[in-house]
Amino acid sequence: MQTPSAKNKKCCGTEKTLPLPESASAEQLAKLTWAIAHPARVSIVQLLLSRTSCVCGEIVSELPLAQSTVSQHLKILKESGLVQGEIDGPRICYYINQKALKQLKKLVAEL
């Protein structure tokens, strides 16, 4: 059996070190991935990707969730910047922020 110090040398050698990502990109990645870290939010993103825009009532009709729950998930997605909303009379039309989606894909690819 290897001693802890021998085990650490084997798996954590210094032959090749990689730089840590910038803290700004790490924070951005954490913010965007946290936004899609819930199955309901993933479903909302998938739904919005399949349409040009969608109002909350349409999203509610597609998901087995209460309107208030969908609204809370939309709020989290909007705070991350992944989803945007535009006021259209008495309702808000939600859509994917393509720039934020590209950023998320880029940051994940860099992992």
Order of alpha helices (4+ residues) and beta strands (2+ residues): alpha-alpha-alpha-beta-alpha-alpha-beta-beta-alpha
